[in-house]
Amino acid sequence: MKLIDIKIDGFGKLNDRYIGFDEGINLVTGHNEAGKSTLHACIRAMFYGMERAKGVAALTDEFSRFKPWKGNKYGAVMRIENEGQIYAIIRDFYKDPVGCTVYNETSQEAVPFAEGFLRDALCGMTEIAYDNTISIGQLRSSAEDAVAAELKKYIINMGTTGNRSLNCEEAKKYLADQKRSLAEDIVPSAARTMAANAGEIKNIEKEIDAPEYISRINELEDEKKAAEQILREKTAEANALCEGIRTDREKLKETGSETSGKAVNDEKNFQTVLNEYREEASSNAVARNRVIYIVFLGFALLCACGAIYCYVTKAFADYIIFCAAGCITGLIPGIIFLVLCISAKNRLEKKKQALSGLLKKHIGSGEIADSAIRKVKTKLEQTKELAFDVEKREKQLEDLNRENEIMTDRNNELDSNIIIQKQTQSELMEKLNRLNTLRRENEELAAAIERNDKINDDIEAIDIAAGTIDELAARLKDSLGVFLNKEASGYINRITGGAYDSISIDDSMEVFINTSEKTVPLEQLSSGTSDQVYMALRLAGARLVQQDGDRLPLILDDSFVNYDGERLASTLKWIADEYKGQIIIFSCHNREKKIMENEEIRFRNIEL
């Protein structure tokens, strides 16, 4: 597999960039912070995606670290050639940090299982294996635990099955899970449990035959529906009655006679005032007083004539008597008569005003007339009848309200009974469910007793298989060191120009360098030599992972920092001759470029 090109829409500081690659060596150069490591990370992310961290760690994870510095696109399109076909890997990290789309440009169709395709194209390598084999950064003087673990995993799997996706430890774990699962299925107390279940079944069957478990829900709900209908009708009747009472009460309030007693009193009062007025108006008191006054006036005139006669006849004594008698019989009765007349007139006026006030109150006009009096009498009679009718309807409303209260209480009682019935039926269903569960359990227990023997046979077979795997894995573990020793020794001999003969790797993955004179632990070597050793180990691991298939692109990111010029030239020549796949070298120096030009090593220079 090889990289053809990559079009970066946005990734870290790289934005809207196109970079093409050749088949052989590609030297990517640029000053520090030019984006070389960003491009390296982008290539890895296009292969494996970027898992998001959780919580606070998400603020500093790879996804956050390489968010575009500008623009709103976070992704790229990388084209690769694999087994003669050209594919485009398309990722949008904002949309899905892990998922991707793969398009086969050769056949002009989408690849249905993108992740599976990439796993196969990368020879089944995990991201850890990728970072510790064909993707080589500035090497360190001690190996990561992940390197040894990945190499052991691959060598054991391929030694047993030839398939990188299988794992002896996973197989043992699977067998252990199966054994544990089978052991959990064994029911040693099946007979005892079945007997206990049978007793409980008998008790439940006896309980559910009790009368209280007979359902009356439908009967109660029908009764409740009928009661609710009656209550609705009576409530509607009460509301209509209440509305009529309210309207008529407003009318009574306008007349001032809000009760039947007040209406009767108003009617009696009007009749009394009318009678008093008519009696006063029809009395002859003034006329009778006028006759008496005339009688007394005539007597006074006689006295006056006698007084004149006495005066003429000079009978002065009689004159005085006649004058006194005239004054007494004329003046005093006249005054009394005048007073009586004025009093009678005042009484009549008061009666008239009282009657006129009542007329005005009831019909709006104080004019005393027979038609007005009849109109008031009719109105008072109607008011009295309305007041009696309102009070009668109020009594009916009270009766209706009492009936509604009784019906509401009955409805509440029915609700309570229905709830109790539902609870009882729920208890019944629980008992029935328990009964069914117990019966099913007994069926399963009966079958379990038959299965126990078979399960024990299966467990014995699993133990034999696990022992066989352990024995095989122990033998293959020894072959891991042999494989790496052989592959890495050939690499180190050629990389160092014969300065070191071979590499020895013990069971704990400790590394030793062999010369013609002695064996030297890796810790005693210079940093440059240590880097060469780990270069050899990683290339051996890559060889192990890729087997005999197409070589994956070898990526070297500032991997030669600790190399002197001679070592660098030797290593570059060896890589160019020995590694048959595509090579991408990232460097912030011009040493690699000058050496490859001097050594006439063909390469493509890519400047960032």
Contacts in CASP RR format, 6 or more apart in sequence:
PFRMAT RR
TARGET T0000
AUTHOR 0000-0000-0000
METHOD contacts of the structure
MODEL  1
MKLIDIKIDGFGKLNDRYIGFDEGINLVTGHNEAGKSTLHACIRAMFYGM
ERAKGVAALTDEFSRFKPWKGNKYGAVMRIENEGQIYAIIRDFYKDPVGC
TVYNETSQEAVPFAEGFLRDALCGMTEIAYDNTISIGQLRSSAEDAVAAE
LKKYIINMGTTGNRSLNCEEAKKYLADQKRSLAEDIVPSAARTMAANAGE
IKNIEKEIDAPEYISRINELEDEKKAAEQILREKTAEANALCEGIRTDRE
KLKETGSETSGKAVNDEKNFQTVLNEYREEASSNAVARNRVIYIVFLGFA
LLCACGAIYCYVTKAFADYIIFCAAGCITGLIPGIIFLVLCISAKNRLEK
KKQALSGLLKKHIGSGEIADSAIRKVKTKLEQTKELAFDVEKREKQLEDL
NRENEIMTDRNNELDSNIIIQKQTQSELMEKLNRLNTLRRENEELAAAIE
RNDKINDDIEAIDIAAGTIDELAARLKDSLGVFLNKEASGYINRITGGAY
DSISIDDSMEVFINTSEKTVPLEQLSSGTSDQVYMALRLAGARLVQQDGD
RLPLILDDSFVNYDGERLASTLKWIADEYKGQIIIFSCHNREKKIMENEE
IRFRNIEL
1 80 0 8 1.000
1 81 0 8 1.000
1 82 0 8 1.000
1 83 0 8 1.000
1 121 0 8 1.000
1 122 0 8 1.000
1 550 0 8 1.000
1 551 0 8 1.000
1 552 0 8 1.000
1 553 0 8 1.000
2 21 0 8 1.000
2 23 0 8 1.000
2 80 0 8 1.000
2 81 0 8 1.000
2 553 0 8 1.000
2 581 0 8 1.000
2 582 0 8 1.000
3 20 0 8 1.000
3 21 0 8 1.000
3 43 0 8 1.000
3 78 0 8 1.000
3 79 0 8 1.000
3 80 0 8 1.000
3 553 0 8 1.000
3 582 0 8 1.000
3 584 0 8 1.000
4 20 0 8 1.000
4 21 0 8 1.000
4 79 0 8 1.000
4 80 0 8 1.000
4 81 0 8 1.000
4 86 0 8 1.000
5 18 0 8 1.000
5 19 0 8 1.000
5 20 0 8 1.000
5 21 0 8 1.000
5 78 0 8 1.000
5 79 0 8 1.000
6 18 0 8 1.000
6 19 0 8 1.000
6 20 0 8 1.000
6 21 0 8 1.000
6 39 0 8 1.000
6 42 0 8 1.000
6 43 0 8 1.000
6 46 0 8 1.000
6 76 0 8 1.000
6 77 0 8 1.000
6 78 0 8 1.000
6 79 0 8 1.000
7 17 0 8 1.000
7 18 0 8 1.000
7 76 0 8 1.000
7 77 0 8 1.000
7 78 0 8 1.000
8 14 0 8 1.000
8 15 0 8 1.000
8 16 0 8 1.000
8 17 0 8 1.000
8 18 0 8 1.000
8 19 0 8 1.000
8 39 0 8 1.000
8 42 0 8 1.000
8 75 0 8 1.000
8 76 0 8 1.000
9 15 0 8 1.000
9 16 0 8 1.000
9 73 0 8 1.000
9 74 0 8 1.000
9 75 0 8 1.000
9 76 0 8 1.000
9 77 0 8 1.000
10 16 0 8 1.000
10 68 0 8 1.000
10 71 0 8 1.000
10 73 0 8 1.000
10 74 0 8 1.000
10 75 0 8 1.000
10 76 0 8 1.000
11 38 0 8 1.000
11 41 0 8 1.000
11 42 0 8 1.000
11 45 0 8 1.000
11 66 0 8 1.000
11 68 0 8 1.000
11 74 0 8 1.000
11 75 0 8 1.000
11 76 0 8 1.000
12 38 0 8 1.000
12 66 0 8 1.000
12 67 0 8 1.000
12 68 0 8 1.000
12 69 0 8 1.000
13 33 0 8 1.000
13 35 0 8 1.000
13 38 0 8 1.000
13 69 0 8 1.000
14 35 0 8 1.000
14 38 0 8 1.000
14 39 0 8 1.000
14 42 0 8 1.000
15 68 0 8 1.000
15 69 0 8 1.000
15 70 0 8 1.000
15 71 0 8 1.000
19 28 0 8 1.000
19 39 0 8 1.000
19 606 0 8 1.000
20 606 0 8 1.000
21 582 0 8 1.000
21 584 0 8 1.000
21 604 0 8 1.000
21 606 0 8 1.000
22 582 0 8 1.000
22 603 0 8 1.000
22 604 0 8 1.000
23 581 0 8 1.000
23 582 0 8 1.000
24 581 0 8 1.000
24 582 0 8 1.000
24 583 0 8 1.000
24 602 0 8 1.000
24 603 0 8 1.000
24 604 0 8 1.000
25 575 0 8 1.000
25 576 0 8 1.000
25 583 0 8 1.000
25 585 0 8 1.000
25 596 0 8 1.000
25 601 0 8 1.000
25 602 0 8 1.000
25 603 0 8 1.000
25 604 0 8 1.000
26 582 0 8 1.000
26 583 0 8 1.000
26 584 0 8 1.000
26 585 0 8 1.000
26 603 0 8 1.000
26 604 0 8 1.000
26 606 0 8 1.000
27 585 0 8 1.000
27 587 0 8 1.000
27 592 0 8 1.000
27 593 0 8 1.000
27 596 0 8 1.000
27 603 0 8 1.000
27 604 0 8 1.000
27 605 0 8 1.000
27 606 0 8 1.000
28 36 0 8 1.000
28 39 0 8 1.000
28 584 0 8 1.000
28 585 0 8 1.000
28 586 0 8 1.000
28 587 0 8 1.000
28 606 0 8 1.000
28 607 0 8 1.000
28 608 0 8 1.000
29 36 0 8 1.000
29 587 0 8 1.000
29 588 0 8 1.000
29 589 0 8 1.000
29 590 0 8 1.000
29 592 0 8 1.000
29 593 0 8 1.000
29 605 0 8 1.000
29 606 0 8 1.000
29 607 0 8 1.000
29 608 0 8 1.000
30 36 0 8 1.000
30 587 0 8 1.000
30 588 0 8 1.000
30 607 0 8 1.000
30 608 0 8 1.000
31 588 0 8 1.000
32 588 0 8 1.000
34 588 0 8 1.000
34 608 0 8 1.000
35 608 0 8 1.000
36 557 0 8 1.000
36 558 0 8 1.000
36 586 0 8 1.000
36 587 0 8 1.000
36 588 0 8 1.000
36 608 0 8 1.000
37 557 0 8 1.000
37 586 0 8 1.000
38 66 0 8 1.000
39 586 0 8 1.000
39 608 0 8 1.000
40 135 0 8 1.000
40 555 0 8 1.000
40 557 0 8 1.000
40 586 0 8 1.000
41 62 0 8 1.000
41 66 0 8 1.000
42 66 0 8 1.000
42 76 0 8 1.000
43 78 0 8 1.000
43 555 0 8 1.000
43 584 0 8 1.000
44 127 0 8 1.000
44 130 0 8 1.000
44 131 0 8 1.000
44 135 0 8 1.000
45 62 0 8 1.000
45 66 0 8 1.000
45 91 0 8 1.000
45 93 0 8 1.000
46 76 0 8 1.000
46 78 0 8 1.000
46 89 0 8 1.000
46 91 0 8 1.000
46 100 0 8 1.000
47 89 0 8 1.000
47 118 0 8 1.000
47 122 0 8 1.000
47 127 0 8 1.000
47 130 0 8 1.000
48 118 0 8 1.000
48 127 0 8 1.000
48 130 0 8 1.000
49 91 0 8 1.000
49 93 0 8 1.000
49 97 0 8 1.000
49 98 0 8 1.000
49 99 0 8 1.000
49 100 0 8 1.000
50 61 0 8 1.000
50 62 0 8 1.000
50 63 0 8 1.000
50 66 0 8 1.000
50 93 0 8 1.000
50 97 0 8 1.000
50 98 0 8 1.000
51 61 0 8 1.000
51 62 0 8 1.000
51 97 0 8 1.000
51 98 0 8 1.000
52 58 0 8 1.000
52 61 0 8 1.000
52 63 0 8 1.000
52 97 0 8 1.000
53 60 0 8 1.000
53 61 0 8 1.000
53 63 0 8 1.000
58 64 0 8 1.000
63 93 0 8 1.000
63 97 0 8 1.000
67 74 0 8 1.000
68 74 0 8 1.000
73 92 0 8 1.000
73 94 0 8 1.000
74 92 0 8 1.000
74 93 0 8 1.000
74 94 0 8 1.000
75 91 0 8 1.000
75 92 0 8 1.000
75 93 0 8 1.000
75 94 0 8 1.000
76 91 0 8 1.000
77 88 0 8 1.000
77 89 0 8 1.000
77 90 0 8 1.000
78 88 0 8 1.000
78 89 0 8 1.000
79 86 0 8 1.000
79 87 0 8 1.000
79 88 0 8 1.000
79 89 0 8 1.000
79 105 0 8 1.000
80 86 0 8 1.000
80 87 0 8 1.000
80 89 0 8 1.000
80 121 0 8 1.000
81 87 0 8 1.000
82 121 0 8 1.000
82 550 0 8 1.000
83 550 0 8 1.000
84 106 0 8 1.000
85 104 0 8 1.000
85 106 0 8 1.000
85 107 0 8 1.000
86 104 0 8 1.000
86 105 0 8 1.000
86 106 0 8 1.000
87 102 0 8 1.000
87 103 0 8 1.000
87 104 0 8 1.000
87 105 0 8 1.000
87 106 0 8 1.000
87 111 0 8 1.000
87 117 0 8 1.000
87 121 0 8 1.000
88 102 0 8 1.000
88 103 0 8 1.000
88 105 0 8 1.000
89 100 0 8 1.000
89 101 0 8 1.000
89 102 0 8 1.000
89 114 0 8 1.000
89 118 0 8 1.000
90 100 0 8 1.000
90 101 0 8 1.000
90 102 0 8 1.000
90 103 0 8 1.000
91 99 0 8 1.000
91 100 0 8 1.000
91 101 0 8 1.000
99 114 0 8 1.000
99 115 0 8 1.000
100 114 0 8 1.000
100 115 0 8 1.000
100 118 0 8 1.000
101 110 0 8 1.000
101 114 0 8 1.000
102 110 0 8 1.000
102 111 0 8 1.000
102 114 0 8 1.000
102 117 0 8 1.000
102 118 0 8 1.000
103 109 0 8 1.000
103 110 0 8 1.000
103 111 0 8 1.000
104 110 0 8 1.000
104 111 0 8 1.000
111 117 0 8 1.000
122 130 0 8 1.000
122 552 0 8 1.000
123 164 0 8 1.000
123 545 0 8 1.000
123 546 0 8 1.000
123 547 0 8 1.000
123 549 0 8 1.000
123 552 0 8 1.000
124 164 0 8 1.000
124 165 0 8 1.000
124 545 0 8 1.000
125 133 0 8 1.000
125 134 0 8 1.000
125 164 0 8 1.000
125 545 0 8 1.000
125 552 0 8 1.000
126 150 0 8 1.000
128 146 0 8 1.000
128 150 0 8 1.000
129 150 0 8 1.000
129 154 0 8 1.000
129 545 0 8 1.000
131 146 0 8 1.000
132 144 0 8 1.000
132 146 0 8 1.000
132 147 0 8 1.000
132 150 0 8 1.000
132 538 0 8 1.000
133 150 0 8 1.000
133 538 0 8 1.000
133 539 0 8 1.000
133 541 0 8 1.000
133 542 0 8 1.000
133 545 0 8 1.000
134 538 0 8 1.000
134 542 0 8 1.000
134 545 0 8 1.000
134 552 0 8 1.000
134 553 0 8 1.000
134 554 0 8 1.000
134 555 0 8 1.000
135 555 0 8 1.000
135 557 0 8 1.000
136 535 0 8 1.000
136 538 0 8 1.000
136 554 0 8 1.000
136 555 0 8 1.000
136 556 0 8 1.000
136 557 0 8 1.000
136 559 0 8 1.000
137 556 0 8 1.000
137 557 0 8 1.000
137 558 0 8 1.000
137 559 0 8 1.000
138 531 0 8 1.000
138 557 0 8 1.000
138 558 0 8 1.000
138 559 0 8 1.000
138 561 0 8 1.000
138 562 0 8 1.000
139 530 0 8 1.000
139 531 0 8 1.000
139 534 0 8 1.000
139 535 0 8 1.000
139 538 0 8 1.000
139 559 0 8 1.000
139 562 0 8 1.000
140 534 0 8 1.000
141 522 0 8 1.000
141 523 0 8 1.000
141 527 0 8 1.000
141 530 0 8 1.000
143 509 0 8 1.000
143 511 0 8 1.000
143 534 0 8 1.000
143 537 0 8 1.000
147 509 0 8 1.000
147 537 0 8 1.000
147 538 0 8 1.000
148 509 0 8 1.000
151 480 0 8 1.000
151 484 0 8 1.000
151 541 0 8 1.000
151 544 0 8 1.000
152 477 0 8 1.000
152 480 0 8 1.000
153 167 0 8 1.000
153 169 0 8 1.000
154 164 0 8 1.000
154 541 0 8 1.000
154 544 0 8 1.000
154 545 0 8 1.000
155 476 0 8 1.000
155 479 0 8 1.000
155 480 0 8 1.000
155 483 0 8 1.000
155 484 0 8 1.000
155 544 0 8 1.000
156 167 0 8 1.000
156 168 0 8 1.000
156 473 0 8 1.000
156 476 0 8 1.000
156 477 0 8 1.000
156 480 0 8 1.000
157 163 0 8 1.000
157 164 0 8 1.000
157 165 0 8 1.000
157 166 0 8 1.000
157 167 0 8 1.000
157 168 0 8 1.000
158 164 0 8 1.000
158 544 0 8 1.000
158 547 0 8 1.000
159 476 0 8 1.000
159 479 0 8 1.000
160 166 0 8 1.000
160 168 0 8 1.000
160 472 0 8 1.000
160 473 0 8 1.000
160 476 0 8 1.000
164 545 0 8 1.000
168 469 0 8 1.000
168 472 0 8 1.000
168 473 0 8 1.000
168 476 0 8 1.000
171 469 0 8 1.000
172 466 0 8 1.000
172 469 0 8 1.000
172 470 0 8 1.000
175 462 0 8 1.000
175 465 0 8 1.000
175 466 0 8 1.000
175 469 0 8 1.000
176 466 0 8 1.000
178 462 0 8 1.000
179 459 0 8 1.000
179 462 0 8 1.000
179 463 0 8 1.000
179 466 0 8 1.000
182 455 0 8 1.000
182 458 0 8 1.000
182 459 0 8 1.000
182 462 0 8 1.000
183 455 0 8 1.000
183 459 0 8 1.000
185 448 0 8 1.000
185 451 0 8 1.000
185 455 0 8 1.000
186 448 0 8 1.000
186 452 0 8 1.000
186 455 0 8 1.000
186 456 0 8 1.000
187 193 0 8 1.000
187 445 0 8 1.000
187 448 0 8 1.000
187 449 0 8 1.000
187 452 0 8 1.000
188 452 0 8 1.000
190 445 0 8 1.000
190 446 0 8 1.000
190 448 0 8 1.000
190 449 0 8 1.000
190 452 0 8 1.000
191 449 0 8 1.000
193 441 0 8 1.000
193 445 0 8 1.000
194 442 0 8 1.000
194 445 0 8 1.000
194 446 0 8 1.000
197 438 0 8 1.000
197 441 0 8 1.000
197 442 0 8 1.000
197 445 0 8 1.000
198 442 0 8 1.000
200 434 0 8 1.000
200 438 0 8 1.000
201 435 0 8 1.000
201 438 0 8 1.000
201 439 0 8 1.000
201 442 0 8 1.000
204 431 0 8 1.000
204 434 0 8 1.000
204 435 0 8 1.000
204 438 0 8 1.000
205 435 0 8 1.000
207 213 0 8 1.000
207 431 0 8 1.000
208 428 0 8 1.000
208 431 0 8 1.000
208 432 0 8 1.000
208 435 0 8 1.000
212 424 0 8 1.000
213 424 0 8 1.000
213 425 0 8 1.000
213 427 0 8 1.000
213 428 0 8 1.000
215 421 0 8 1.000
215 425 0 8 1.000
216 417 0 8 1.000
216 421 0 8 1.000
217 418 0 8 1.000
217 421 0 8 1.000
217 422 0 8 1.000
217 425 0 8 1.000
220 414 0 8 1.000
220 417 0 8 1.000
220 418 0 8 1.000
220 421 0 8 1.000
221 418 0 8 1.000
223 414 0 8 1.000
224 411 0 8 1.000
224 414 0 8 1.000
224 415 0 8 1.000
224 418 0 8 1.000
227 407 0 8 1.000
227 410 0 8 1.000
227 411 0 8 1.000
227 414 0 8 1.000
228 411 0 8 1.000
230 407 0 8 1.000
231 404 0 8 1.000
231 407 0 8 1.000
231 408 0 8 1.000
231 411 0 8 1.000
234 400 0 8 1.000
234 403 0 8 1.000
234 404 0 8 1.000
234 407 0 8 1.000
235 404 0 8 1.000
237 400 0 8 1.000
238 397 0 8 1.000
238 400 0 8 1.000
238 401 0 8 1.000
238 404 0 8 1.000
241 393 0 8 1.000
241 396 0 8 1.000
241 397 0 8 1.000
241 400 0 8 1.000
242 397 0 8 1.000
244 393 0 8 1.000
245 390 0 8 1.000
245 393 0 8 1.000
245 394 0 8 1.000
245 397 0 8 1.000
248 386 0 8 1.000
248 389 0 8 1.000
248 390 0 8 1.000
248 393 0 8 1.000
249 258 0 8 1.000
249 390 0 8 1.000
251 386 0 8 1.000
252 258 0 8 1.000
252 259 0 8 1.000
252 263 0 8 1.000
252 383 0 8 1.000
252 386 0 8 1.000
252 387 0 8 1.000
252 390 0 8 1.000
255 263 0 8 1.000
255 362 0 8 1.000
255 379 0 8 1.000
255 383 0 8 1.000
256 262 0 8 1.000
256 266 0 8 1.000
257 263 0 8 1.000
257 266 0 8 1.000
257 380 0 8 1.000
257 383 0 8 1.000
257 384 0 8 1.000
257 387 0 8 1.000
258 387 0 8 1.000
259 387 0 8 1.000
259 391 0 8 1.000
260 384 0 8 1.000
260 387 0 8 1.000
260 388 0 8 1.000
260 391 0 8 1.000
261 387 0 8 1.000
262 387 0 8 1.000
263 380 0 8 1.000
263 383 0 8 1.000
263 384 0 8 1.000
263 386 0 8 1.000
263 387 0 8 1.000
263 388 0 8 1.000
264 384 0 8 1.000
266 380 0 8 1.000
266 383 0 8 1.000
266 384 0 8 1.000
267 377 0 8 1.000
267 380 0 8 1.000
267 381 0 8 1.000
267 383 0 8 1.000
267 384 0 8 1.000
269 358 0 8 1.000
270 358 0 8 1.000
270 362 0 8 1.000
270 376 0 8 1.000
270 377 0 8 1.000
270 380 0 8 1.000
271 377 0 8 1.000
273 351 0 8 1.000
273 354 0 8 1.000
273 355 0 8 1.000
273 358 0 8 1.000
274 355 0 8 1.000
274 373 0 8 1.000
276 351 0 8 1.000
276 354 0 8 1.000
277 348 0 8 1.000
277 351 0 8 1.000
277 352 0 8 1.000
277 354 0 8 1.000
277 355 0 8 1.000
277 368 0 8 1.000
280 344 0 8 1.000
280 347 0 8 1.000
280 348 0 8 1.000
280 351 0 8 1.000
281 348 0 8 1.000
281 351 0 8 1.000
281 352 0 8 1.000
283 344 0 8 1.000
285 340 0 8 1.000
285 344 0 8 1.000
286 340 0 8 1.000
286 341 0 8 1.000
286 344 0 8 1.000
286 345 0 8 1.000
289 337 0 8 1.000
289 340 0 8 1.000
289 341 0 8 1.000
289 344 0 8 1.000
290 337 0 8 1.000
292 333 0 8 1.000
292 337 0 8 1.000
293 333 0 8 1.000
293 334 0 8 1.000
293 337 0 8 1.000
296 329 0 8 1.000
296 330 0 8 1.000
296 333 0 8 1.000
296 334 0 8 1.000
297 330 0 8 1.000
297 333 0 8 1.000
297 334 0 8 1.000
299 326 0 8 1.000
299 329 0 8 1.000
299 330 0 8 1.000
300 326 0 8 1.000
300 327 0 8 1.000
300 329 0 8 1.000
300 330 0 8 1.000
300 331 0 8 1.000
303 322 0 8 1.000
303 323 0 8 1.000
303 325 0 8 1.000
303 326 0 8 1.000
303 329 0 8 1.000
303 330 0 8 1.000
304 322 0 8 1.000
304 326 0 8 1.000
306 318 0 8 1.000
306 322 0 8 1.000
307 319 0 8 1.000
307 322 0 8 1.000
307 323 0 8 1.000
307 326 0 8 1.000
309 315 0 8 1.000
310 316 0 8 1.000
310 317 0 8 1.000
310 318 0 8 1.000
310 319 0 8 1.000
310 322 0 8 1.000
311 319 0 8 1.000
352 368 0 8 1.000
355 368 0 8 1.000
356 366 0 8 1.000
356 367 0 8 1.000
356 368 0 8 1.000
357 366 0 8 1.000
358 376 0 8 1.000
359 365 0 8 1.000
359 366 0 8 1.000
359 367 0 8 1.000
359 368 0 8 1.000
359 372 0 8 1.000
359 373 0 8 1.000
359 376 0 8 1.000
360 366 0 8 1.000
362 376 0 8 1.000
362 379 0 8 1.000
362 380 0 8 1.000
363 372 0 8 1.000
363 375 0 8 1.000
363 376 0 8 1.000
363 379 0 8 1.000
365 372 0 8 1.000
366 372 0 8 1.000
477 507 0 8 1.000
478 507 0 8 1.000
481 505 0 8 1.000
481 506 0 8 1.000
481 507 0 8 1.000
483 540 0 8 1.000
483 544 0 8 1.000
484 503 0 8 1.000
484 505 0 8 1.000
484 537 0 8 1.000
484 540 0 8 1.000
484 541 0 8 1.000
484 544 0 8 1.000
485 502 0 8 1.000
485 503 0 8 1.000
485 504 0 8 1.000
485 505 0 8 1.000
487 539 0 8 1.000
487 540 0 8 1.000
487 541 0 8 1.000
487 543 0 8 1.000
487 544 0 8 1.000
488 503 0 8 1.000
488 505 0 8 1.000
488 533 0 8 1.000
488 536 0 8 1.000
488 537 0 8 1.000
488 539 0 8 1.000
488 540 0 8 1.000
489 501 0 8 1.000
489 502 0 8 1.000
489 503 0 8 1.000
489 514 0 8 1.000
489 536 0 8 1.000
490 502 0 8 1.000
490 536 0 8 1.000
491 535 0 8 1.000
491 536 0 8 1.000
491 539 0 8 1.000
491 540 0 8 1.000
491 574 0 8 1.000
491 578 0 8 1.000
492 500 0 8 1.000
492 502 0 8 1.000
492 503 0 8 1.000
492 513 0 8 1.000
492 532 0 8 1.000
492 533 0 8 1.000
492 536 0 8 1.000
493 500 0 8 1.000
493 501 0 8 1.000
493 502 0 8 1.000
494 574 0 8 1.000
494 578 0 8 1.000
495 532 0 8 1.000
495 535 0 8 1.000
495 536 0 8 1.000
495 570 0 8 1.000
495 571 0 8 1.000
495 574 0 8 1.000
496 529 0 8 1.000
496 532 0 8 1.000
496 567 0 8 1.000
496 570 0 8 1.000
497 570 0 8 1.000
499 515 0 8 1.000
500 513 0 8 1.000
500 514 0 8 1.000
500 515 0 8 1.000
500 529 0 8 1.000
501 514 0 8 1.000
501 515 0 8 1.000
501 516 0 8 1.000
502 513 0 8 1.000
502 514 0 8 1.000
503 511 0 8 1.000
503 512 0 8 1.000
503 513 0 8 1.000
503 514 0 8 1.000
503 533 0 8 1.000
503 536 0 8 1.000
503 537 0 8 1.000
504 511 0 8 1.000
504 512 0 8 1.000
504 513 0 8 1.000
504 514 0 8 1.000
504 519 0 8 1.000
505 511 0 8 1.000
505 512 0 8 1.000
505 537 0 8 1.000
506 512 0 8 1.000
510 521 0 8 1.000
510 522 0 8 1.000
511 521 0 8 1.000
511 522 0 8 1.000
511 533 0 8 1.000
511 537 0 8 1.000
512 519 0 8 1.000
512 520 0 8 1.000
512 521 0 8 1.000
512 522 0 8 1.000
513 519 0 8 1.000
513 520 0 8 1.000
513 521 0 8 1.000
513 522 0 8 1.000
513 525 0 8 1.000
513 529 0 8 1.000
513 533 0 8 1.000
514 520 0 8 1.000
522 530 0 8 1.000
522 533 0 8 1.000
525 533 0 8 1.000
526 562 0 8 1.000
527 562 0 8 1.000
528 562 0 8 1.000
528 563 0 8 1.000
528 564 0 8 1.000
528 567 0 8 1.000
530 562 0 8 1.000
531 559 0 8 1.000
531 560 0 8 1.000
531 562 0 8 1.000
531 563 0 8 1.000
532 563 0 8 1.000
532 567 0 8 1.000
532 571 0 8 1.000
535 559 0 8 1.000
535 571 0 8 1.000
539 554 0 8 1.000
539 579 0 8 1.000
542 552 0 8 1.000
542 554 0 8 1.000
546 552 0 8 1.000
550 581 0 8 1.000
551 579 0 8 1.000
551 580 0 8 1.000
551 581 0 8 1.000
551 582 0 8 1.000
552 581 0 8 1.000
553 581 0 8 1.000
553 582 0 8 1.000
553 583 0 8 1.000
553 584 0 8 1.000
554 575 0 8 1.000
554 579 0 8 1.000
554 581 0 8 1.000
554 582 0 8 1.000
554 583 0 8 1.000
554 584 0 8 1.000
555 584 0 8 1.000
555 586 0 8 1.000
556 583 0 8 1.000
556 584 0 8 1.000
556 585 0 8 1.000
556 586 0 8 1.000
557 586 0 8 1.000
558 586 0 8 1.000
558 587 0 8 1.000
558 588 0 8 1.000
559 585 0 8 1.000
560 568 0 8 1.000
560 571 0 8 1.000
560 587 0 8 1.000
560 591 0 8 1.000
560 592 0 8 1.000
563 571 0 8 1.000
565 591 0 8 1.000
565 595 0 8 1.000
568 591 0 8 1.000
568 592 0 8 1.000
568 595 0 8 1.000
569 595 0 8 1.000
569 598 0 8 1.000
569 599 0 8 1.000
572 592 0 8 1.000
572 595 0 8 1.000
572 596 0 8 1.000
572 599 0 8 1.000
572 601 0 8 1.000
573 599 0 8 1.000
573 601 0 8 1.000
575 583 0 8 1.000
576 583 0 8 1.000
576 596 0 8 1.000
576 601 0 8 1.000
576 602 0 8 1.000
585 592 0 8 1.000
587 593 0 8 1.000
593 603 0 8 1.000
593 605 0 8 1.000
595 601 0 8 1.000
596 603 0 8 1.000
END
